[in-house]
Amino acid sequence: MGGNDESRSIRILEEAHTKHPYGRDILFVLANFNKAMGNMPTATMYANKQAAMDPRYGSADQIMQKLSSP
Protein backbone atom coordinates (compact mmCIF):
# COMPACT_ATOMS: atom_id res chain seq x y z
CA MET A 1 0.00 0.00 0.00
CA GLY A 2 1.17 3.47 -0.75
CA GLY A 3 0.92 6.38 1.68
CA ASN A 4 -2.31 7.69 0.16
CA ASP A 5 -3.93 4.24 0.26
CA GLU A 6 -3.05 3.88 3.94
CA SER A 7 -4.40 7.34 4.76
CA ARG A 8 -7.61 6.59 2.86
CA SER A 9 -7.98 3.25 4.65
CA ILE A 10 -7.55 4.90 8.04
CA ARG A 11 -10.15 7.56 7.16
CA ILE A 12 -12.63 4.84 6.16
CA LEU A 13 -11.95 2.93 9.38
CA GLU A 14 -12.31 6.10 11.46
CA GLU A 15 -15.70 6.73 9.81
CA ALA A 16 -16.70 3.15 10.61
CA HIS A 17 -15.55 3.66 14.20
CA THR A 18 -17.70 6.80 14.44
CA LYS A 19 -20.73 4.80 13.31
CA HIS A 20 -19.85 1.72 15.37
CA PRO A 21 -17.89 2.95 18.41
CA TYR A 22 -18.02 -0.46 20.11
CA GLY A 23 -16.64 -2.41 17.14
CA ARG A 24 -13.66 -4.25 18.64
CA ASP A 25 -12.37 -5.37 15.25
CA ILE A 26 -12.43 -1.80 13.96
CA LEU A 27 -10.49 -0.61 17.01
CA PHE A 28 -7.94 -3.40 16.62
CA VAL A 29 -7.38 -2.63 12.94
CA LEU A 30 -7.12 1.11 13.63
CA ALA A 31 -4.52 0.43 16.31
CA ASN A 32 -2.66 -1.91 13.96
CA PHE A 33 -2.64 0.51 11.00
CA ASN A 34 -1.50 3.40 13.18
CA LYS A 35 1.25 1.33 14.78
CA ALA A 36 2.45 0.17 11.36
CA MET A 37 2.59 3.80 10.22
CA GLY A 38 4.60 4.76 13.31
CA ASN A 39 1.78 6.72 14.92
CA MET A 40 2.15 5.17 18.36
CA PRO A 41 0.07 7.69 20.37
CA THR A 42 -2.97 7.08 18.16
CA ALA A 43 -2.39 3.33 18.11
CA THR A 44 -2.21 3.33 21.90
CA MET A 45 -5.39 5.41 22.13
CA TYR A 46 -7.32 2.80 20.11
CA ALA A 47 -5.78 -0.04 22.13
CA ASN A 48 -6.86 1.74 25.34
CA LYS A 49 -10.42 2.06 24.02
CA GLN A 50 -10.49 -1.64 23.21
CA ALA A 51 -9.08 -2.62 26.61
CA ALA A 52 -11.60 -0.38 28.40
CA MET A 53 -14.51 -1.96 26.53
CA ASP A 54 -13.61 -5.51 27.42
CA PRO A 55 -10.79 -6.31 29.86
CA ARG A 56 -10.76 -9.92 28.64
CA TYR A 57 -8.70 -8.67 25.69
CA GLY A 58 -6.00 -7.62 28.12
CA SER A 59 -4.48 -4.28 28.86
CA ALA A 60 -3.64 -1.74 26.17
CA ASP A 61 0.01 -2.85 26.47
CA GLN A 62 -0.97 -6.47 25.83
CA ILE A 63 -3.09 -5.45 22.84
CA MET A 64 -0.21 -3.39 21.44
CA GLN A 65 2.09 -6.43 21.75
CA LYS A 66 -0.39 -8.48 19.70
CA LEU A 67 -0.26 -5.99 16.83
CA SER A 68 2.05 -6.63 13.92
CA SER A 69 5.39 -4.88 14.01
CA PRO A 70 6.02 -1.91 11.69
MMTF fields as JSON, N, C-alpha, C and O atoms, coordinates in Angstrom:
{
  "mmtfVersion": "1.0.0",
  "mmtfProducer": "UNKNOWN",
  "numBonds": 279,
  "numAtoms": 280,
  "numGroups": 70,
  "numChains": 1,
  "numModels": 1,
  "chainsPerModel": [1],
  "groupsPerChain": [70],
  "chainIdList": ["A"],
  "bondAtomList": [4, 2, 8, 6, 12, 10, 16, 14, 20, 18, 24, 22, 28, 26, 32, 30, 36, 34, 40, 38, 44, 42, 48, 46, 52, 50, 56, 54, 60, 58, 64, 62, 68, 66, 72, 70, 76, 74, 80, 78, 84, 82, 88, 86, 92, 90, 96, 94, 100, 98, 104, 102, 108, 106, 112, 110, 116, 114, 120, 118, 124, 122, 128, 126, 132, 130, 136, 134, 140, 138, 144, 142, 148, 146, 152, 150, 156, 154, 160, 158, 164, 162, 168, 166, 172, 170, 176, 174, 180, 178, 184, 182, 188, 186, 192, 190, 196, 194, 200, 198, 204, 202, 208, 206, 212, 210, 216, 214, 220, 218, 224, 222, 228, 226, 232, 230, 236, 234, 240, 238, 244, 242, 248, 246, 252, 250, 256, 254, 260, 258, 264, 262, 268, 266, 272, 270, 276, 274],
  "bondOrderList": [1, 1, 1, 1, 1, 1, 1, 1, 1, 1, 1, 1, 1, 1, 1, 1, 1, 1, 1, 1, 1, 1, 1, 1, 1, 1, 1, 1, 1, 1, 1, 1, 1, 1, 1, 1, 1, 1, 1, 1, 1, 1, 1, 1, 1, 1, 1, 1, 1, 1, 1, 1, 1, 1, 1, 1, 1, 1, 1, 1, 1, 1, 1, 1, 1, 1, 1, 1, 1],
  "groupList": [{"groupName": "MET", "atomNameList": ["N", "CA", "C", "O"], "elementList": ["N", "C", "C", "O"], "formalChargeList": [0, 0, 0, 0], "bondAtomList": [1, 0, 2, 1, 3, 2], "bondOrderList": [1, 1, 2], "singleLetterCode": "M", "chemCompType": "L-PEPTIDE LINKING"}, {"groupName": "GLY", "atomNameList": ["N", "CA", "C", "O"], "elementList": ["N", "C", "C", "O"], "formalChargeList": [0, 0, 0, 0], "bondAtomList": [1, 0, 2, 1, 3, 2], "bondOrderList": [1, 1, 2], "singleLetterCode": "G", "chemCompType": "PEPTIDE LINKING"}, {"groupName": "ASN", "atomNameList": ["N", "CA", "C", "O"], "elementList": ["N", "C", "C", "O"], "formalChargeList": [0, 0, 0, 0], "bondAtomList": [1, 0, 2, 1, 3, 2], "bondOrderList": [1, 1, 2], "singleLetterCode": "N", "chemCompType": "L-PEPTIDE LINKING"}, {"groupName": "ASP", "atomNameList": ["N", "CA", "C", "O"], "elementList": ["N", "C", "C", "O"], "formalChargeList": [0, 0, 0, 0], "bondAtomList": [1, 0, 2, 1, 3, 2], "bondOrderList": [1, 1, 2], "singleLetterCode": "D", "chemCompType": "L-PEPTIDE LINKING"}, {"groupName": "GLU", "atomNameList": ["N", "CA", "C", "O"], "elementList": ["N", "C", "C", "O"], "formalChargeList": [0, 0, 0, 0], "bondAtomList": [1, 0, 2, 1, 3, 2], "bondOrderList": [1, 1, 2], "singleLetterCode": "E", "chemCompType": "L-PEPTIDE LINKING"}, {"groupName": "SER", "atomNameList": ["N", "CA", "C", "O"], "elementList": ["N", "C", "C", "O"], "formalChargeList": [0, 0, 0, 0], "bondAtomList": [1, 0, 2, 1, 3, 2], "bondOrderList": [1, 1, 2], "singleLetterCode": "S", "chemCompType": "L-PEPTIDE LINKING"}, {"groupName": "ARG", "atomNameList": ["N", "CA", "C", "O"], "elementList": ["N", "C", "C", "O"], "formalChargeList": [0, 0, 0, 0], "bondAtomList": [1, 0, 2, 1, 3, 2], "bondOrderList": [1, 1, 2], "singleLetterCode": "R", "chemCompType": "L-PEPTIDE LINKING"}, {"groupName": "ILE", "atomNameList": ["N", "CA", "C", "O"], "elementList": ["N", "C", "C", "O"], "formalChargeList": [0, 0, 0, 0], "bondAtomList": [1, 0, 2, 1, 3, 2], "bondOrderList": [1, 1, 2], "singleLetterCode": "I", "chemCompType": "L-PEPTIDE LINKING"}, {"groupName": "LEU", "atomNameList": ["N", "CA", "C", "O"], "elementList": ["N", "C", "C", "O"], "formalChargeList": [0, 0, 0, 0], "bondAtomList": [1, 0, 2, 1, 3, 2], "bondOrderList": [1, 1, 2], "singleLetterCode": "L", "chemCompType": "L-PEPTIDE LINKING"}, {"groupName": "ALA", "atomNameList": ["N", "CA", "C", "O"], "elementList": ["N", "C", "C", "O"], "formalChargeList": [0, 0, 0, 0], "bondAtomList": [1, 0, 2, 1, 3, 2], "bondOrderList": [1, 1, 2], "singleLetterCode": "A", "chemCompType": "L-PEPTIDE LINKING"}, {"groupName": "HIS", "atomNameList": ["N", "CA", "C", "O"], "elementList": ["N", "C", "C", "O"], "formalChargeList": [0, 0, 0, 0], "bondAtomList": [1, 0, 2, 1, 3, 2], "bondOrderList": [1, 1, 2], "singleLetterCode": "H", "chemCompType": "L-PEPTIDE LINKING"}, {"groupName": "THR", "atomNameList": ["N", "CA", "C", "O"], "elementList": ["N", "C", "C", "O"], "formalChargeList": [0, 0, 0, 0], "bondAtomList": [1, 0, 2, 1, 3, 2], "bondOrderList": [1, 1, 2], "singleLetterCode": "T", "chemCompType": "L-PEPTIDE LINKING"}, {"groupName": "LYS", "atomNameList": ["N", "CA", "C", "O"], "elementList": ["N", "C", "C", "O"], "formalChargeList": [0, 0, 0, 0], "bondAtomList": [1, 0, 2, 1, 3, 2], "bondOrderList": [1, 1, 2], "singleLetterCode": "K", "chemCompType": "L-PEPTIDE LINKING"}, {"groupName": "PRO", "atomNameList": ["N", "CA", "C", "O"], "elementList": ["N", "C", "C", "O"], "formalChargeList": [0, 0, 0, 0], "bondAtomList": [1, 0, 2, 1, 3, 2], "bondOrderList": [1, 1, 2], "singleLetterCode": "P", "chemCompType": "L-PEPTIDE LINKING"}, {"groupName": "TYR", "atomNameList": ["N", "CA", "C", "O"], "elementList": ["N", "C", "C", "O"], "formalChargeList": [0, 0, 0, 0], "bondAtomList": [1, 0, 2, 1, 3, 2], "bondOrderList": [1, 1, 2], "singleLetterCode": "Y", "chemCompType": "L-PEPTIDE LINKING"}, {"groupName": "PHE", "atomNameList": ["N", "CA", "C", "O"], "elementList": ["N", "C", "C", "O"], "formalChargeList": [0, 0, 0, 0], "bondAtomList": [1, 0, 2, 1, 3, 2], "bondOrderList": [1, 1, 2], "singleLetterCode": "F", "chemCompType": "L-PEPTIDE LINKING"}, {"groupName": "VAL", "atomNameList": ["N", "CA", "C", "O"], "elementList": ["N", "C", "C", "O"], "formalChargeList": [0, 0, 0, 0], "bondAtomList": [1, 0, 2, 1, 3, 2], "bondOrderList": [1, 1, 2], "singleLetterCode": "V", "chemCompType": "L-PEPTIDE LINKING"}, {"groupName": "GLN", "atomNameList": ["N", "CA", "C", "O"], "elementList": ["N", "C", "C", "O"], "formalChargeList": [0, 0, 0, 0], "bondAtomList": [1, 0, 2, 1, 3, 2], "bondOrderList": [1, 1, 2], "singleLetterCode": "Q", "chemCompType": "L-PEPTIDE LINKING"}],
  "groupTypeList": [0, 1, 1, 2, 3, 4, 5, 6, 5, 7, 6, 7, 8, 4, 4, 9, 10, 11, 12, 10, 13, 14, 1, 6, 3, 7, 8, 15, 16, 8, 9, 2, 15, 2, 12, 9, 0, 1, 2, 0, 13, 11, 9, 11, 0, 14, 9, 2, 12, 17, 9, 9, 0, 3, 13, 6, 14, 1, 5, 9, 3, 17, 7, 0, 17, 12, 8, 5, 5, 13],
  "groupIdList": [1, 2, 3, 4, 5, 6, 7, 8, 9, 10, 11, 12, 13, 14, 15, 16, 17, 18, 19, 20, 21, 22, 23, 24, 25, 26, 27, 28, 29, 30, 31, 32, 33, 34, 35, 36, 37, 38, 39, 40, 41, 42, 43, 44, 45, 46, 47, 48, 49, 50, 51, 52, 53, 54, 55, 56, 57, 58, 59, 60, 61, 62, 63, 64, 65, 66, 67, 68, 69, 70],
  "secStructList": [7, 7, 2, 2, 2, 2, 2, 2, 2, 2, 2, 2, 2, 2, 2, 2, 2, 2, 2, 7, 6, 6, 7, 2, 2, 2, 2, 2, 2, 2, 2, 2, 2, 2, 2, 2, 6, 6, 7, 2, 2, 2, 2, 2, 2, 2, 2, 2, 2, 2, 2, 2, 2, 7, 4, 4, 4, 7, 7, 2, 2, 2, 2, 2, 2, 2, 1, 7, 7, 7],
  "xCoordList": [0.825, 0.0, 0.867, 1.883, 0.464, 1.175, 0.647, -0.364, 1.323, 0.923, -0.516, -1.232, -0.946, -2.315, -3.332, -4.389, -3.021, -3.926, -4.079, -5.184, -2.99, -3.05, -3.864, -4.679, -3.651, -4.403, -5.887, -6.725, -6.212, -7.613, -8.23, -9.366, -7.484, -7.982, -8.258, -9.277, -7.363, -7.554, -8.783, -9.561, -8.968, -10.15, -11.435, -12.391, -11.456, -12.632, -12.883, -14.022, -11.816, -11.955, -12.401, -13.201, -11.895, -12.313, -13.796, -14.5, -14.271, -15.696, -16.508, -17.559, -16.018, -16.7, -16.717, -17.715, -15.619, -15.552, -16.55, -17.151, -16.729, -17.702, -19.112, -19.911, -19.402, -20.731, -20.904, -22.014, -19.817, -19.845, -18.748, -17.737, -18.953, -17.887, -17.51, -16.465, -18.333, -18.019, -17.524, -17.48, -17.154, -16.644, -15.205, -14.282, -15.014, -13.659, -12.718, -11.543, -13.235, -12.374, -11.904, -10.752, -12.8, -12.434, -11.338, -10.361, -11.503, -10.489, -9.147, -8.102, -9.18, -7.941, -7.23, -6.016, -7.987, -7.377, -6.857, -5.785, -7.612, -7.122, -5.82, -4.889, -5.759, -4.52, -3.39, -2.271, -3.681, -2.662, -2.146, -0.935, -3.048, -2.643, -1.787, -0.733, -2.243, -1.498, -0.136, 0.837, -0.049, 1.253, 2.175, 3.351, 1.64, 2.452, 2.961, 4.03, 2.182, 2.587, 3.462, 3.876, 3.741, 4.604, 3.888, 4.531, 2.56, 1.779, 1.38, 0.222, 2.352, 2.154, 1.131, 0.36, 1.082, 0.075, -1.359, -2.197, -1.634, -2.971, -3.231, -4.332, -2.237, -2.391, -2.699, -3.565, -1.996, -2.212, -3.604, -4.25, -4.055, -5.386, -6.454, -7.362, -6.337, -7.316, -7.183, -8.189, -5.977, -5.784, -6.395, -6.99, -6.25, -6.856, -8.381, -9.015, -8.969, -10.424, -10.879, -11.88, -10.128, -10.49, -10.357, -11.236, -9.297, -9.081, -10.154, -10.598, -10.576, -11.6, -12.964, -13.757, -13.229, -14.511, -14.639, -15.708, -13.543, -13.611, -12.253, -11.363, -12.082, -10.794, -10.298, -9.122, -11.188, -10.76, -9.732, -8.998, -9.685, -8.701, -7.333, -6.356, -7.265, -6.003, -5.875, -6.779, -4.748, -4.477, -4.108, -3.881, -4.054, -3.636, -2.237, -1.958, -1.353, 0.006, -0.019, 0.726, -0.876, -0.974, -1.549, -1.105, -2.523, -3.091, -2.025, -1.899, -1.255, -0.208, 0.826, 1.351, 1.122, 2.09, 1.549, 2.322, 0.225, -0.39, -0.372, -0.477, -0.239, -0.262, 1.002, 2.057, 0.875, 2.047, 3.07, 2.712, 4.307, 5.388, 5.448, 5.097, 5.896, 6.019, 7.053, 7.271],
  "yCoordList": [-1.18, 0.0, 1.241, 1.305, 2.211, 3.474, 4.355, 4.033, 5.467, 6.378, 6.856, 6.916, 7.202, 7.686, 6.591, 6.851, 5.363, 4.241, 4.0, 3.736, 4.088, 3.883, 4.981, 4.703, 6.219, 7.336, 7.185, 7.428, 6.786, 6.586, 5.453, 5.561, 4.378, 3.245, 3.661, 3.277, 4.435, 4.899, 5.803, 5.695, 6.687, 7.564, 6.736, 7.029, 5.71, 4.84, 4.117, 4.022, 3.612, 2.93, 3.888, 3.515, 5.114, 6.1, 6.431, 6.612, 6.511, 6.728, 5.544, 5.729, 4.339, 3.147, 3.161, 2.788, 3.588, 3.663, 4.687, 4.468, 5.799, 6.804, 6.215, 6.48, 5.416, 4.802, 3.615, 3.332, 2.927, 1.719, 1.82, 1.122, 2.691, 2.949, 1.749, 1.768, 0.715, -0.457, -1.632, -2.767, -1.353, -2.406, -2.747, -2.016, -3.861, -4.248, -4.492, -4.129, -5.106, -5.37, -4.073, -3.962, -3.096, -1.8, -1.154, -0.629, -1.193, -0.614, -1.314, -0.665, -2.637, -3.397, -3.035, -2.832, -2.954, -2.63, -1.191, -0.922, -0.266, 1.114, 1.183, 1.891, 0.455, 0.427, -0.164, 0.349, -1.242, -1.913, -1.017, -0.906, -0.383, 0.51, 1.643, 1.953, 2.262, 3.397, 2.981, 3.718, 1.815, 1.331, 1.076, 1.436, 0.457, 0.169, 1.444, 1.452, 2.527, 3.805, 4.621, 5.732, 4.065, 4.757, 5.78, 6.568, 5.776, 6.725, 6.057, 5.691, 5.908, 5.167, 5.799, 5.059, 7.132, 7.692, 7.345, 7.025, 7.409, 7.083, 5.589, 5.18, 4.776, 3.33, 2.965, 2.132, 3.585, 3.328, 3.79, 3.139, 4.912, 5.405, 4.368, 4.087, 3.807, 2.805, 1.52, 0.882, 1.143, -0.039, 0.188, -0.724, 1.399, 1.737, 1.649, 1.154, 2.132, 2.058, 0.602, 0.243, -0.227, -1.642, -2.301, -3.064, -2.025, -2.615, -2.156, -2.94, -0.902, -0.379, -1.022, -1.211, -1.353, -1.961, -3.374, -3.785, -4.115, -5.514, -5.954, -6.283, -5.963, -6.31, -7.719, -8.027, -8.567, -9.919, -9.894, -10.862, -8.79, -8.674, -8.282, -8.244, -7.994, -7.619, -6.114, -5.362, -5.706, -4.277, -3.703, -4.439, -2.391, -1.742, -2.207, -2.41, -2.378, -2.855, -4.25, -4.529, -5.123, -6.473, -6.446, -7.197, -5.592, -5.445, -4.948, -5.458, -3.95, -3.392, -4.466, -4.476, -5.367, -6.427, -7.414, -8.029, -7.567, -8.484, -7.93, -8.683, -6.623, -5.99, -6.335, -6.574, -6.357, -6.634, -5.517, -4.367, -5.85, -4.876, -4.033, -4.505, -2.771, -1.909, -2.411, -1.797],
  "zCoordList": [0.0, 0.0, 0.0, 0.693, -0.772, -0.747, 0.363, 0.988, 0.614, 1.676, 1.564, 2.563, 0.335, 0.156, 0.425, 1.001, 0.01, 0.258, 1.753, 2.23, 2.49, 3.938, 4.606, 5.487, 4.197, 4.763, 4.466, 5.334, 3.246, 2.862, 3.68, 4.142, 3.856, 4.645, 6.088, 6.662, 6.667, 8.04, 8.125, 9.073, 7.151, 7.163, 7.114, 7.832, 6.273, 6.165, 7.487, 7.945, 8.092, 9.383, 10.483, 11.342, 10.465, 11.462, 11.307, 12.3, 10.057, 9.811, 10.342, 10.956, 10.103, 10.608, 12.135, 12.751, 12.74, 14.203, 14.744, 15.795, 14.036, 14.444, 14.44, 15.338, 13.422, 13.306, 14.244, 14.693, 14.538, 15.369, 16.438, 16.36, 17.435, 18.411, 19.272, 19.923, 19.289, 20.106, 19.269, 19.743, 18.025, 17.144, 17.497, 17.139, 18.202, 18.642, 17.471, 17.527, 16.412, 15.253, 14.609, 14.192, 14.53, 13.958, 14.81, 14.276, 16.123, 17.014, 16.851, 16.811, 16.757, 16.621, 15.318, 15.303, 14.232, 12.936, 12.934, 12.394, 13.537, 13.627, 14.425, 14.042, 15.521, 16.306, 15.48, 15.493, 14.761, 13.962, 12.831, 12.637, 12.09, 11.001, 11.542, 10.987, 12.632, 13.178, 13.698, 13.538, 14.317, 14.779, 13.591, 13.624, 12.546, 11.356, 10.691, 10.08, 10.815, 10.223, 11.173, 10.842, 12.356, 13.308, 14.168, 14.86, 14.132, 14.92, 16.234, 16.434, 17.12, 18.359, 19.306, 19.917, 19.462, 20.369, 19.945, 20.788, 18.648, 18.159, 18.278, 18.649, 17.97, 18.11, 19.56, 19.826, 20.481, 21.901, 22.345, 23.166, 21.796, 22.126, 21.745, 22.528, 20.54, 20.107, 20.932, 21.24, 21.285, 22.133, 23.513, 24.086, 24.049, 25.337, 25.275, 26.206, 24.174, 24.016, 23.999, 24.619, 23.282, 23.207, 24.576, 24.978, 25.283, 26.608, 27.589, 28.428, 27.496, 28.397, 28.13, 29.052, 26.874, 26.525, 27.059, 27.51, 27.004, 27.417, 27.944, 27.16, 29.257, 29.86, 29.519, 29.712, 29.016, 28.639, 27.507, 27.306, 26.775, 25.69, 26.223, 25.475, 27.5, 28.118, 28.222, 27.861, 28.717, 28.856, 27.485, 26.525, 27.423, 26.173, 25.78, 24.598, 26.771, 26.474, 25.854, 24.915, 26.38, 25.825, 24.416, 23.548, 24.188, 22.844, 21.883, 20.77, 22.314, 21.443, 21.094, 19.981, 22.029, 21.75, 20.716, 19.982, 20.657, 19.697, 18.267, 17.299, 18.152, 16.834, 16.074, 16.662, 14.758, 13.924, 14.069, 14.326, 13.908, 14.012, 12.747, 11.665, 12.882, 11.692, 10.726, 9.681]
}
